[in-house]
Amino acid sequence: MDATDLQEMLEQNGELMVAVSEFDQPLELHLHDAEINEETVRLELTDGMLEFDVDEVTGAWQHTHSLADLGLE
């Protein structure tokens, strides 16, 4: 993935889900806790900082919630 595309998606939606090759589960990025530059993504967590290469991002999509997700269907 391209860093510019990731940043644009994050800014447009306020949050973004990314699949990263080195992790089994997708990661949730928000404007307030993620920093994307040309080579790396930094994610601020409650107990530390996670950093990975932009080249390791294998997919990105808008993060949404449904009524079913919230048990309100």
Secondary structure, DSSP 8 states (H G I E B T S, - for coil): --HHHHHHHHHHHSEEEEEETT-SS-EEEETTTEEE-SSEEEEEETTEEEEEEGGGEEEEE-----TTTTT--
